[in-house]
């Protein structure tokens, strides 16, 4: 059995819950949207929950735990290429949180899903007996048509991005022998994956649960006031 004392806490509970609840909600949104009819009610609620989660995660990215912060994992192209070279040269890398390329992908995923959810608020589907997003009546019809087309098309982009993201996690498992997926469940990574031999675990701070719950409630309130 792996020595638990040599596993370092990397991901806080809010990040892990955010991730897996987002996955469940995206699957729910996809299938309820495809089913249409009475399922659209579920589609709307699942969309509001996704918006709430995303607003929460963006706020947590500024005031949350070290590894959740955008400032910790958003890096420039120099860092991406230096990192990608490690796959070719076999150089060992130590990723305390997201690696530079993974960090960029996280931002792309968050904003791609945000764009999809916001477009949904303004979409309308007259074929299904006028299923209107809650804000569809607040903009001109021309824009409703454009945003509806975008909402229908963009889901395919999200599927491609998610597939790429999952492939990257699997590549890590096969090529670097690192189980990032397990770490997204347990929050912990083996010490040898985050620090060189003989070096101590990096100092990390973790945001408080009370702050996380307050931000989640504030995010839900913002969504509620936008869609009511
Ligand atoms: C629609 C599907 C998915 C979306 C939109 C998504 C999105 C995300 C986001 C936004 C993060 C960053 C978490 C954060 O910092 O808050 C993340 C991380 C991660 N996701 Fe997903 N995810 C999806 C599915 C999956 C699946 C199915 C797996 C596993 C097979 C997975 C494995 C991971 C792992 C391992 C990380 C951490 C990567 C690292 O260590 O840097 N994701 N994902």
Boltz pocket constraint, residues with backbone or C-beta under 6 A from the ligand:
constraints:
  - pocket:
      binder: B
      contacts: [[A, 15], [A, 18], [A, 19], [A, 22], [A, 23], [A, 26], [A, 57], [A, 67], [A, 68], [A, 97], [A, 98], [A, 99], [A, 102], [A, 103], [A, 105], [A, 106], [A, 109], [A, 110], [A, 113], [A, 158], [A, 162], [A, 165], [A, 166], [A, 169], [A, 180], [A, 181], [A, 182], [A, 184]]
      max_distance: 6.0
